[in-house]
Amino acid sequence: MPQSRFSRLPAPSRRGILAAGGALGLTAVLAACGDEKKGDGGGDAGGGAGKSGPWSFKDDRGTTVKRDATPKNIVAFTGVAAALFDYGIEVKGVFGPTKTKDGKPDVQAGDMDVDKLTVIGNEWGQFNIEKYAGLAPDVLISTMFDDKGTLWYVPEESKDKILKLAPSVGVSVYDRQLTHPLQRILALAESLGADVKSDKVVKAKKRFEEASERLRKVAKAHKDIRVLVGSASQDLFYVSGSNLSVDLEYFKALGVNIVEPPEKAKKASGGWFENLSWENVDKYDADLIMMDNRTSAIQPADLTKPTWKKLPAVKAGQVIPRIAEPIFSYDKCAPILEDLADAIEKAKKLK
């Protein structure tokens, strides 16, 4: 995933899902849920209008997920749930960054009313299996940041218990361009009952296409503007390359001049990004810096490192947010391209 994958993962310690003495209680819940799953999944909250008859969807693992009826009790990674919401599909539960410490919606929650959602886990390693089972889930949906089928924010240590409760759908956001997950989420939403030919969806898709073409033209006209993509933690600054990340691969394909760390330097992160100490944060020349906007990363306004403040782009005020985990709806991705085009067009050449 984007460069803060490693800045995010080690920070919160992975929490055990089952508290002491909770195993017996969970076993009972699993058994009850197993009986209920013999039907259509039950429940009438969430989901779209749906279609009559059996439902199936072939995901990016090559797995065809089947149900006797269109899923209504949907549980999804927060960003996926937010994308489905833009298409009129509401979920029952979410896992992943949903609420900030002050109770406000996380950036990945999009337009959803987070107070109406059942949050299975708000941080890395959190996934309340009993709460999940209690929702009688018809399907679990998440993104994937590798080619092994690893479902994002589903804890590895408890995935076997979790995935026994309902079939899962994985949408790949690994080593491909932004247009792929956009198309896949749209297809998934349609299968769940969304009207993908509505004026809202058609206009959003057209806006995205127009934004893509504008970014292509701006990037060509300002190809000397070097864009560095970064993420900040207390001890390290991460410089991401354009490969592997769906947004950066798309920007690169449109002609954006992205600063590329050498492959050898990215080896420690699996090819995603280079780790730099704050003393070496000026290693690369950049005219524009895009900074990870997720709550797991330190935001530019909170950065007090002297070496950061000395960077030419920082001194020139040429720092913009990077939506490191986009909400994969055309409505949410079009502004990303528009904002980047604006920033490149306005940026001054610094060296």
Short mmCIF file of the C-alpha atoms (twelve columns), coordinates in Angstrom:
data_MODEL
# 
_entry.id   MODEL 
# 
loop_
_atom_site.group_PDB 
_atom_site.id 
_atom_site.type_symbol 
_atom_site.label_atom_id 
_atom_site.label_alt_id 
_atom_site.label_comp_id 
_atom_site.label_asym_id 
_atom_site.label_seq_id 
_atom_site.Cartn_x 
_atom_site.Cartn_y 
_atom_site.Cartn_z 
_atom_site.pdbx_PDB_model_num 
ATOM 1   C CA . MET A 1   0.000   0.000   0.000   1 
ATOM 2   C CA . PRO A 2   1.080   3.645   0.168   1 
ATOM 3   C CA . GLN A 3   4.189   4.658   2.024   1 
ATOM 4   C CA . SER A 4   2.620   4.865   5.471   1 
ATOM 5   C CA . ARG A 5   1.825   1.170   5.426   1 
ATOM 6   C CA . PHE A 6   4.852   0.541   7.580   1 
ATOM 7   C CA . SER A 7   4.510   3.739   9.583   1 
ATOM 8   C CA . ARG A 8   1.005   2.661   10.462  1 
ATOM 9   C CA . LEU A 9   1.367   -1.028  11.125  1 
ATOM 10  C CA . PRO A 10  3.964   -1.138  13.894  1 
ATOM 11  C CA . ALA A 11  2.609   1.841   15.796  1 
ATOM 12  C CA . PRO A 12  -0.488  0.332   17.429  1 
ATOM 13  C CA . SER A 13  0.324   -3.004  18.998  1 
ATOM 14  C CA . ARG A 14  -1.908  -5.712  17.645  1 
ATOM 15  C CA . ARG A 15  -4.580  -6.392  20.229  1 
ATOM 16  C CA . GLY A 16  -5.892  -9.814  21.016  1 
ATOM 17  C CA . ILE A 17  -9.444  -10.283 19.800  1 
ATOM 18  C CA . LEU A 18  -10.579 -12.534 22.607  1 
ATOM 19  C CA . ALA A 19  -10.374 -11.359 26.178  1 
ATOM 20  C CA . ALA A 20  -9.558  -13.906 28.880  1 
ATOM 21  C CA . GLY A 21  -12.500 -16.173 29.384  1 
ATOM 22  C CA . GLY A 22  -14.246 -14.962 26.238  1 
ATOM 23  C CA . ALA A 23  -13.631 -18.014 24.082  1 
ATOM 24  C CA . LEU A 24  -16.627 -19.959 25.363  1 
ATOM 25  C CA . GLY A 25  -18.942 -17.017 24.761  1 
ATOM 26  C CA . LEU A 26  -17.634 -16.582 21.248  1 
ATOM 27  C CA . THR A 27  -18.066 -20.279 20.498  1 
ATOM 28  C CA . ALA A 28  -21.746 -19.983 21.338  1 
ATOM 29  C CA . VAL A 29  -22.145 -16.943 19.121  1 
ATOM 30  C CA . LEU A 30  -20.382 -18.675 16.228  1 
ATOM 31  C CA . ALA A 31  -22.603 -21.693 16.549  1 
ATOM 32  C CA . ALA A 32  -25.750 -19.587 16.608  1 
ATOM 33  C CA . CYS A 33  -24.572 -17.589 13.632  1 
ATOM 34  C CA . GLY A 34  -23.751 -20.781 11.770  1 
ATOM 35  C CA . ASP A 35  -27.323 -21.967 12.206  1 
ATOM 36  C CA . GLU A 36  -28.692 -18.637 11.051  1 
ATOM 37  C CA . LYS A 37  -26.509 -18.668 7.947   1 
ATOM 38  C CA . LYS A 38  -28.437 -21.662 6.644   1 
ATOM 39  C CA . GLY A 39  -31.064 -19.124 5.631   1 
ATOM 40  C CA . ASP A 40  -30.561 -15.942 3.602   1 
ATOM 41  C CA . GLY A 41  -28.601 -14.106 6.277   1 
ATOM 42  C CA . GLY A 42  -31.575 -12.315 7.793   1 
ATOM 43  C CA . GLY A 43  -31.802 -8.657  8.695   1 
ATOM 44  C CA . ASP A 44  -33.396 -5.775  6.833   1 
ATOM 45  C CA . ALA A 45  -30.978 -2.910  7.478   1 
ATOM 46  C CA . GLY A 46  -28.365 -1.783  4.994   1 
ATOM 47  C CA . GLY A 47  -27.882 -2.812  1.389   1 
ATOM 48  C CA . GLY A 48  -29.542 -1.443  -1.699  1 
ATOM 49  C CA . ALA A 49  -32.836 -2.386  -3.276  1 
ATOM 50  C CA . GLY A 50  -31.273 -5.697  -4.213  1 
ATOM 51  C CA . LYS A 51  -32.413 -8.190  -6.820  1 
ATOM 52  C CA . SER A 52  -34.471 -11.304 -6.469  1 
ATOM 53  C CA . GLY A 53  -32.843 -14.679 -6.775  1 
ATOM 54  C CA . PRO A 54  -29.268 -15.826 -6.131  1 
ATOM 55  C CA . TRP A 55  -26.363 -13.367 -5.940  1 
ATOM 56  C CA . SER A 56  -22.763 -13.884 -6.991  1 
ATOM 57  C CA . PHE A 57  -19.679 -11.744 -7.493  1 
ATOM 58  C CA . LYS A 58  -16.226 -12.733 -8.733  1 
ATOM 59  C CA . ASP A 59  -13.648 -10.825 -6.729  1 
ATOM 60  C CA . ASP A 60  -9.998  -9.958  -7.439  1 
ATOM 61  C CA . ARG A 61  -8.764  -13.189 -5.856  1 
ATOM 62  C CA . GLY A 62  -10.588 -15.027 -8.599  1 
ATOM 63  C CA . THR A 63  -13.085 -16.256 -6.013  1 
ATOM 64  C CA . THR A 64  -16.759 -16.273 -6.940  1 
ATOM 65  C CA . VAL A 65  -18.754 -15.416 -3.839  1 
ATOM 66  C CA . LYS A 66  -22.323 -16.702 -3.805  1 
ATOM 67  C CA . ARG A 67  -25.408 -16.111 -1.667  1 
ATOM 68  C CA . ASP A 68  -28.992 -17.266 -1.964  1 
ATOM 69  C CA . ALA A 69  -30.070 -13.621 -2.159  1 
ATOM 70  C CA . THR A 70  -28.482 -10.197 -2.553  1 
ATOM 71  C CA . PRO A 71  -26.567 -9.417  0.661   1 
ATOM 72  C CA . LYS A 72  -28.263 -6.972  2.997   1 
ATOM 73  C CA . ASN A 73  -26.169 -7.381  6.136   1 
ATOM 74  C CA . ILE A 74  -22.927 -6.038  4.699   1 
ATOM 75  C CA . VAL A 75  -19.792 -5.457  6.766   1 
ATOM 76  C CA . ALA A 76  -16.922 -3.671  5.056   1 
ATOM 77  C CA . PHE A 77  -13.644 -1.879  5.530   1 
ATOM 78  C CA . THR A 78  -14.495 1.754   6.218   1 
ATOM 79  C CA . GLY A 79  -13.177 3.135   2.926   1 
ATOM 80  C CA . VAL A 80  -15.040 0.492   0.912   1 
ATOM 81  C CA . ALA A 81  -18.227 1.181   2.877   1 
ATOM 82  C CA . ALA A 82  -17.843 4.896   2.106   1 
ATOM 83  C CA . ALA A 83  -17.502 4.156   -1.620  1 
ATOM 84  C CA . LEU A 84  -20.564 1.908   -1.615  1 
ATOM 85  C CA . PHE A 85  -22.462 4.630   0.263   1 
ATOM 86  C CA . ASP A 86  -21.815 6.999   -2.644  1 
ATOM 87  C CA . TYR A 87  -23.682 4.512   -4.825  1 
ATOM 88  C CA . GLY A 88  -26.598 4.204   -2.416  1 
ATOM 89  C CA . ILE A 89  -25.507 0.965   -0.741  1 
ATOM 90  C CA . GLU A 90  -25.392 1.169   3.047   1 
ATOM 91  C CA . VAL A 91  -23.585 -1.295  5.263   1 
ATOM 92  C CA . LYS A 92  -24.427 -2.589  8.719   1 
ATOM 93  C CA . GLY A 93  -20.924 -2.606  10.146  1 
ATOM 94  C CA . VAL A 94  -17.451 -1.296  9.412   1 
ATOM 95  C CA . PHE A 95  -13.879 -2.007  10.448  1 
ATOM 96  C CA . GLY A 96  -10.921 0.299   10.007  1 
ATOM 97  C CA . PRO A 97  -10.441 4.015   10.756  1 
ATOM 98  C CA . THR A 98  -13.973 5.343   11.254  1 
ATOM 99  C CA . LYS A 99  -13.868 7.831   14.124  1 
ATOM 100 C CA . THR A 100 -11.068 10.094  15.314  1 
ATOM 101 C CA . LYS A 101 -10.167 10.372  18.998  1 
ATOM 102 C CA . ASP A 102 -12.627 13.246  19.404  1 
ATOM 103 C CA . GLY A 103 -15.436 11.197  17.870  1 
ATOM 104 C CA . LYS A 104 -15.501 12.944  14.510  1 
ATOM 105 C CA . PRO A 105 -15.581 11.025  11.205  1 
ATOM 106 C CA . ASP A 106 -12.193 9.810   9.999   1 
ATOM 107 C CA . VAL A 107 -11.176 10.964  6.526   1 
ATOM 108 C CA . GLN A 108 -11.816 7.439   5.253   1 
ATOM 109 C CA . ALA A 109 -15.465 7.508   6.375   1 
ATOM 110 C CA . GLY A 110 -16.511 9.809   3.538   1 
ATOM 111 C CA . ASP A 111 -20.121 10.967  3.734   1 
ATOM 112 C CA . MET A 112 -21.332 8.203   6.030   1 
ATOM 113 C CA . ASP A 113 -22.996 9.053   9.350   1 
ATOM 114 C CA . VAL A 114 -20.494 7.265   11.567  1 
ATOM 115 C CA . ASP A 115 -22.786 7.455   14.597  1 
ATOM 116 C CA . LYS A 116 -25.217 5.120   12.829  1 
ATOM 117 C CA . LEU A 117 -22.594 2.489   12.058  1 
ATOM 118 C CA . THR A 118 -21.635 -0.536  14.122  1 
ATOM 119 C CA . VAL A 119 -17.867 -0.218  14.385  1 
ATOM 120 C CA . ILE A 120 -16.250 -3.657  14.631  1 
ATOM 121 C CA . GLY A 121 -12.787 -2.162  15.113  1 
ATOM 122 C CA . ASN A 122 -11.522 1.388   14.737  1 
ATOM 123 C CA . GLU A 123 -7.764  0.758   14.766  1 
ATOM 124 C CA . TRP A 124 -5.239  -1.675  13.329  1 
ATOM 125 C CA . GLY A 125 -5.571  -5.086  14.982  1 
ATOM 126 C CA . GLN A 126 -9.038  -4.381  16.365  1 
ATOM 127 C CA . PHE A 127 -11.857 -6.632  15.188  1 
ATOM 128 C CA . ASN A 128 -14.591 -7.587  17.651  1 
ATOM 129 C CA . ILE A 129 -15.663 -11.012 16.435  1 
ATOM 130 C CA . GLU A 130 -18.630 -11.284 18.773  1 
ATOM 131 C CA . LYS A 131 -19.991 -7.934  17.608  1 
ATOM 132 C CA . TYR A 132 -19.397 -8.998  13.999  1 
ATOM 133 C CA . ALA A 133 -21.173 -12.306 14.491  1 
ATOM 134 C CA . GLY A 134 -24.069 -10.485 16.137  1 
ATOM 135 C CA . LEU A 135 -24.727 -8.626  12.899  1 
ATOM 136 C CA . ALA A 136 -25.410 -11.938 11.115  1 
ATOM 137 C CA . PRO A 137 -23.222 -10.806 8.202   1 
ATOM 138 C CA . ASP A 138 -24.069 -11.874 4.676   1 
ATOM 139 C CA . VAL A 139 -20.725 -10.737 3.290   1 
ATOM 140 C CA . LEU A 140 -17.468 -9.085  4.376   1 
ATOM 141 C CA . ILE A 141 -15.761 -6.728  1.922   1 
ATOM 142 C CA . SER A 142 -12.274 -5.239  2.035   1 
ATOM 143 C CA . THR A 143 -9.415  -4.084  -0.140  1 
ATOM 144 C CA . MET A 144 -6.157  -5.984  -0.715  1 
ATOM 145 C CA . PHE A 145 -2.654  -4.498  -0.760  1 
ATOM 146 C CA . ASP A 146 -0.776  -7.595  -1.897  1 
ATOM 147 C CA . ASP A 147 -1.117  -10.429 -4.392  1 
ATOM 148 C CA . LYS A 148 -1.716  -13.022 -1.675  1 
ATOM 149 C CA . GLY A 149 -5.360  -12.162 -1.053  1 
ATOM 150 C CA . THR A 150 -4.756  -10.571 2.358   1 
ATOM 151 C CA . LEU A 151 -7.872  -8.645  3.359   1 
ATOM 152 C CA . TRP A 152 -6.993  -5.191  4.657   1 
ATOM 153 C CA . TYR A 153 -7.664  -4.646  8.380   1 
ATOM 154 C CA . VAL A 154 -8.783  -8.231  8.933   1 
ATOM 155 C CA . PRO A 155 -6.320  -9.367  11.649  1 
ATOM 156 C CA . GLU A 156 -4.164  -12.264 10.524  1 
ATOM 157 C CA . GLU A 157 -4.270  -13.942 13.947  1 
ATOM 158 C CA . SER A 158 -8.078  -14.161 13.964  1 
ATOM 159 C CA . LYS A 159 -8.928  -14.244 10.255  1 
ATOM 160 C CA . ASP A 160 -9.861  -17.942 10.302  1 
ATOM 161 C CA . LYS A 161 -12.593 -17.327 12.897  1 
ATOM 162 C CA . ILE A 162 -13.766 -14.174 11.119  1 
ATOM 163 C CA . LEU A 163 -13.955 -15.667 7.635   1 
ATOM 164 C CA . LYS A 164 -15.972 -18.658 8.838   1 
ATOM 165 C CA . LEU A 165 -18.887 -16.369 9.615   1 
ATOM 166 C CA . ALA A 166 -19.558 -15.099 6.096   1 
ATOM 167 C CA . PRO A 167 -18.058 -15.202 2.610   1 
ATOM 168 C CA . SER A 168 -15.641 -12.396 1.794   1 
ATOM 169 C CA . VAL A 169 -14.993 -10.171 -1.204  1 
ATOM 170 C CA . GLY A 170 -11.537 -8.734  -1.887  1 
ATOM 171 C CA . VAL A 171 -10.914 -5.771  -4.191  1 
ATOM 172 C CA . SER A 172 -7.277  -5.347  -5.207  1 
ATOM 173 C CA . VAL A 173 -5.639  -1.947  -4.819  1 
ATOM 174 C CA . TYR A 174 -2.169  -3.354  -5.414  1 
ATOM 175 C CA . ASP A 175 0.150   -2.789  -8.378  1 
ATOM 176 C CA . ARG A 176 -2.461  -1.386  -10.737 1 
ATOM 177 C CA . GLN A 177 -3.952  1.971   -11.632 1 
ATOM 178 C CA . LEU A 178 -6.729  3.865   -9.883  1 
ATOM 179 C CA . THR A 179 -9.232  3.063   -12.604 1 
ATOM 180 C CA . HIS A 180 -9.221  -0.637  -11.674 1 
ATOM 181 C CA . PRO A 181 -10.671 -0.419  -8.138  1 
ATOM 182 C CA . LEU A 182 -13.045 2.299   -9.318  1 
ATOM 183 C CA . GLN A 183 -14.477 -0.056  -11.924 1 
ATOM 184 C CA . ARG A 184 -14.560 -3.008  -9.514  1 
ATOM 185 C CA . ILE A 185 -16.330 -1.139  -6.724  1 
ATOM 186 C CA . LEU A 186 -18.853 0.190   -9.236  1 
ATOM 187 C CA . ALA A 187 -19.509 -3.368  -10.470 1 
ATOM 188 C CA . LEU A 188 -19.809 -4.598  -6.887  1 
ATOM 189 C CA . ALA A 189 -22.244 -1.809  -6.027  1 
ATOM 190 C CA . GLU A 190 -24.346 -2.660  -9.077  1 
ATOM 191 C CA . SER A 191 -24.473 -6.305  -8.044  1 
ATOM 192 C CA . LEU A 192 -25.709 -5.174  -4.624  1 
ATOM 193 C CA . GLY A 193 -28.559 -3.196  -6.143  1 
ATOM 194 C CA . ALA A 194 -27.100 0.218   -6.979  1 
ATOM 195 C CA . ASP A 195 -28.451 2.176   -9.922  1 
ATOM 196 C CA . VAL A 196 -25.186 2.824   -11.739 1 
ATOM 197 C CA . LYS A 197 -26.980 4.591   -14.589 1 
ATOM 198 C CA . SER A 198 -28.407 7.292   -12.358 1 
ATOM 199 C CA . ASP A 199 -27.634 10.918  -13.189 1 
ATOM 200 C CA . LYS A 200 -25.477 11.202  -10.063 1 
ATOM 201 C CA . VAL A 201 -23.244 8.276   -11.023 1 
ATOM 202 C CA . VAL A 202 -23.039 9.211   -14.706 1 
ATOM 203 C CA . LYS A 203 -22.075 12.803  -13.850 1 
ATOM 204 C CA . ALA A 204 -19.478 11.679  -11.297 1 
ATOM 205 C CA . LYS A 205 -17.861 9.334   -13.815 1 
ATOM 206 C CA . LYS A 206 -17.801 12.068  -16.458 1 
ATOM 207 C CA . ARG A 207 -16.235 14.471  -13.974 1 
ATOM 208 C CA . PHE A 208 -13.537 11.903  -13.198 1 
ATOM 209 C CA . GLU A 209 -12.773 11.395  -16.882 1 
ATOM 210 C CA . GLU A 210 -12.574 15.142  -17.469 1 
ATOM 211 C CA . ALA A 211 -10.339 15.563  -14.409 1 
ATOM 212 C CA . SER A 212 -8.050  12.825  -15.712 1 
ATOM 213 C CA . GLU A 213 -7.693  14.565  -19.064 1 
ATOM 214 C CA . ARG A 214 -7.035  17.909  -17.396 1 
ATOM 215 C CA . LEU A 215 -4.327  16.425  -15.174 1 
ATOM 216 C CA . ARG A 216 -2.730  14.859  -18.248 1 
ATOM 217 C CA . LYS A 217 -2.589  18.246  -19.986 1 
ATOM 218 C CA . VAL A 218 -1.342  20.097  -16.891 1 
ATOM 219 C CA . ALA A 219 1.344   17.480  -16.227 1 
ATOM 220 C CA . LYS A 220 2.569   17.780  -19.803 1 
ATOM 221 C CA . ALA A 221 2.637   21.564  -19.664 1 
ATOM 222 C CA . HIS A 222 4.466   21.562  -16.309 1 
ATOM 223 C CA . LYS A 223 6.606   18.454  -16.638 1 
ATOM 224 C CA . ASP A 224 9.490   20.172  -14.865 1 
ATOM 225 C CA . ILE A 225 7.523   20.305  -11.588 1 
ATOM 226 C CA . ARG A 226 8.851   17.490  -9.395  1 
ATOM 227 C CA . VAL A 227 6.293   15.961  -7.060  1 
ATOM 228 C CA . LEU A 228 7.504   14.159  -3.949  1 
ATOM 229 C CA . VAL A 229 5.045   11.876  -2.136  1 
ATOM 230 C CA . GLY A 230 5.706   11.579  1.585   1 
ATOM 231 C CA . SER A 231 4.397   10.442  4.926   1 
ATOM 232 C CA . ALA A 232 5.602   11.470  8.360   1 
ATOM 233 C CA . SER A 233 6.121   9.605   11.613  1 
ATOM 234 C CA . GLN A 234 7.964   10.727  14.710  1 
ATOM 235 C CA . ASP A 235 11.218  9.036   13.735  1 
ATOM 236 C CA . LEU A 236 11.084  8.634   9.977   1 
ATOM 237 C CA . PHE A 237 10.005  10.307  6.765   1 
ATOM 238 C CA . TYR A 238 8.751   7.953   4.052   1 
ATOM 239 C CA . VAL A 239 9.194   8.748   0.360   1 
ATOM 240 C CA . SER A 240 6.896   6.697   -1.832  1 
ATOM 241 C CA . GLY A 241 7.628   5.547   -5.360  1 
ATOM 242 C CA . SER A 242 4.908   5.502   -7.992  1 
ATOM 243 C CA . ASN A 243 4.794   1.717   -8.355  1 
ATOM 244 C CA . LEU A 244 2.333   -0.479  -6.396  1 
ATOM 245 C CA . SER A 245 0.036   2.375   -5.226  1 
ATOM 246 C CA . VAL A 246 -3.074  2.764   -7.394  1 
ATOM 247 C CA . ASP A 247 -3.225  6.551   -7.165  1 
ATOM 248 C CA . LEU A 248 0.472   7.137   -7.852  1 
ATOM 249 C CA . GLU A 249 0.549   4.647   -10.714 1 
ATOM 250 C CA . TYR A 250 -2.324  6.554   -12.299 1 
ATOM 251 C CA . PHE A 251 -0.698  9.949   -11.729 1 
ATOM 252 C CA . LYS A 252 2.490   8.604   -13.320 1 
ATOM 253 C CA . ALA A 253 0.560   7.240   -16.303 1 
ATOM 254 C CA . LEU A 254 -0.969  10.695  -16.786 1 
ATOM 255 C CA . GLY A 255 2.503   12.210  -16.900 1 
ATOM 256 C CA . VAL A 256 2.999   13.589  -13.383 1 
ATOM 257 C CA . ASN A 257 6.736   13.931  -12.635 1 
ATOM 258 C CA . ILE A 258 6.955   11.925  -9.406  1 
ATOM 259 C CA . VAL A 259 10.226  11.710  -7.486  1 
ATOM 260 C CA . GLU A 260 11.264  8.053   -7.588  1 
ATOM 261 C CA . PRO A 261 13.423  6.490   -4.860  1 
ATOM 262 C CA . PRO A 262 15.641  3.714   -6.263  1 
ATOM 263 C CA . GLU A 263 14.337  0.169   -5.976  1 
ATOM 264 C CA . LYS A 264 17.207  -0.788  -3.690  1 
ATOM 265 C CA . ALA A 265 16.201  1.938   -1.238  1 
ATOM 266 C CA . LYS A 266 12.606  0.654   -1.157  1 
ATOM 267 C CA . LYS A 267 13.573  -2.966  -0.535  1 
ATOM 268 C CA . ALA A 268 13.007  -2.819  3.230   1 
ATOM 269 C CA . SER A 269 9.372   -1.819  2.696   1 
ATOM 270 C CA . GLY A 270 8.649   -4.454  0.096   1 
ATOM 271 C CA . GLY A 271 9.027   -1.956  -2.720  1 
ATOM 272 C CA . TRP A 272 6.610   0.705   -1.517  1 
ATOM 273 C CA . PHE A 273 8.786   3.496   -0.133  1 
ATOM 274 C CA . GLU A 274 12.172  4.617   1.168   1 
ATOM 275 C CA . ASN A 275 12.731  5.286   4.867   1 
ATOM 276 C CA . LEU A 276 14.604  8.516   5.563   1 
ATOM 277 C CA . SER A 277 15.787  9.887   8.885   1 
ATOM 278 C CA . TRP A 278 14.687  13.456  9.488   1 
ATOM 279 C CA . GLU A 279 18.306  14.522  9.106   1 
ATOM 280 C CA . ASN A 280 18.184  13.282  5.496   1 
ATOM 281 C CA . VAL A 281 14.732  14.531  4.586   1 
ATOM 282 C CA . ASP A 282 16.277  16.881  2.002   1 
ATOM 283 C CA . LYS A 283 17.739  13.973  -0.008  1 
ATOM 284 C CA . TYR A 284 15.492  14.678  -2.996  1 
ATOM 285 C CA . ASP A 285 14.735  17.968  -4.710  1 
ATOM 286 C CA . ALA A 286 11.017  18.623  -4.952  1 
ATOM 287 C CA . ASP A 287 8.846   21.514  -6.084  1 
ATOM 288 C CA . LEU A 288 5.625   20.099  -4.675  1 
ATOM 289 C CA . ILE A 289 5.136   17.717  -1.757  1 
ATOM 290 C CA . MET A 290 2.074   15.518  -1.272  1 
ATOM 291 C CA . MET A 291 1.651   14.377  2.330   1 
ATOM 292 C CA . ASP A 292 -0.322  11.367  3.600   1 
ATOM 293 C CA . ASN A 293 -3.593  12.724  5.015   1 
ATOM 294 C CA . ARG A 294 -4.516  9.713   7.154   1 
ATOM 295 C CA . THR A 295 -4.870  10.052  10.901  1 
ATOM 296 C CA . SER A 296 -2.066  7.511   11.345  1 
ATOM 297 C CA . ALA A 297 0.445   9.979   9.879   1 
ATOM 298 C CA . ILE A 298 1.696   13.247  11.351  1 
ATOM 299 C CA . GLN A 299 0.162   16.110  9.410   1 
ATOM 300 C CA . PRO A 300 2.254   19.001  8.018   1 
ATOM 301 C CA . ALA A 301 0.722   21.522  10.427  1 
ATOM 302 C CA . ASP A 302 2.008   19.442  13.331  1 
ATOM 303 C CA . LEU A 303 5.522   18.894  11.995  1 
ATOM 304 C CA . THR A 304 8.121   20.790  13.998  1 
ATOM 305 C CA . LYS A 305 11.281  19.145  12.646  1 
ATOM 306 C CA . PRO A 306 13.772  21.900  11.640  1 
ATOM 307 C CA . THR A 307 14.867  19.946  8.578   1 
ATOM 308 C CA . TRP A 308 11.266  19.762  7.386   1 
ATOM 309 C CA . LYS A 309 10.761  23.495  7.766   1 
ATOM 310 C CA . LYS A 310 13.889  24.163  5.693   1 
ATOM 311 C CA . LEU A 311 12.662  22.245  2.643   1 
ATOM 312 C CA . PRO A 312 12.158  24.612  -0.313  1 
ATOM 313 C CA . ALA A 313 8.653   23.306  -1.025  1 
ATOM 314 C CA . VAL A 314 7.649   23.762  2.614   1 
ATOM 315 C CA . LYS A 315 9.050   27.299  2.723   1 
ATOM 316 C CA . ALA A 316 7.214   28.087  -0.526  1 
ATOM 317 C CA . GLY A 317 3.922   26.717  0.819   1 
ATOM 318 C CA . GLN A 318 3.824   24.070  -1.890  1 
ATOM 319 C CA . VAL A 319 2.609   21.188  0.271   1 
ATOM 320 C CA . ILE A 320 -0.733  19.517  -0.364  1 
ATOM 321 C CA . PRO A 321 -2.553  16.507  1.120   1 
ATOM 322 C CA . ARG A 322 -2.311  13.092  -0.451  1 
ATOM 323 C CA . ILE A 323 -5.385  10.930  0.000   1 
ATOM 324 C CA . ALA A 324 -3.299  7.824   0.534   1 
ATOM 325 C CA . GLU A 325 -6.279  5.462   0.721   1 
ATOM 326 C CA . PRO A 326 -8.854  6.898   -1.670  1 
ATOM 327 C CA . ILE A 327 -12.549 6.240   -1.324  1 
ATOM 328 C CA . PHE A 328 -13.043 4.356   -4.574  1 
ATOM 329 C CA . SER A 329 -16.077 6.097   -5.996  1 
ATOM 330 C CA . TYR A 330 -15.908 8.437   -8.973  1 
ATOM 331 C CA . ASP A 331 -17.461 11.140  -6.814  1 
ATOM 332 C CA . LYS A 332 -14.560 11.032  -4.352  1 
ATOM 333 C CA . CYS A 333 -11.708 10.432  -6.802  1 
ATOM 334 C CA . ALA A 334 -12.455 13.190  -9.305  1 
ATOM 335 C CA . PRO A 335 -11.544 15.958  -6.807  1 
ATOM 336 C CA . ILE A 336 -8.213  14.223  -6.091  1 
ATOM 337 C CA . LEU A 337 -7.198  14.676  -9.729  1 
ATOM 338 C CA . GLU A 338 -8.583  18.202  -9.883  1 
ATOM 339 C CA . ASP A 339 -6.709  19.289  -6.772  1 
ATOM 340 C CA . LEU A 340 -3.442  17.796  -8.005  1 
ATOM 341 C CA . ALA A 341 -3.828  19.512  -11.378 1 
ATOM 342 C CA . ASP A 342 -4.466  22.825  -9.607  1 
ATOM 343 C CA . ALA A 343 -1.417  22.385  -7.375  1 
ATOM 344 C CA . ILE A 344 0.939   21.501  -10.246 1 
ATOM 345 C CA . GLU A 345 -0.395  24.373  -12.346 1 
ATOM 346 C CA . LYS A 346 0.179   26.870  -9.512  1 
ATOM 347 C CA . ALA A 347 3.515   25.464  -8.289  1 
ATOM 348 C CA . LYS A 348 6.674   27.478  -8.857  1 
ATOM 349 C CA . LYS A 349 9.871   25.820  -10.004 1 
ATOM 350 C CA . LEU A 350 12.124  26.006  -6.948  1 
ATOM 351 C CA . LYS A 351 15.529  24.842  -8.162  1 
# 
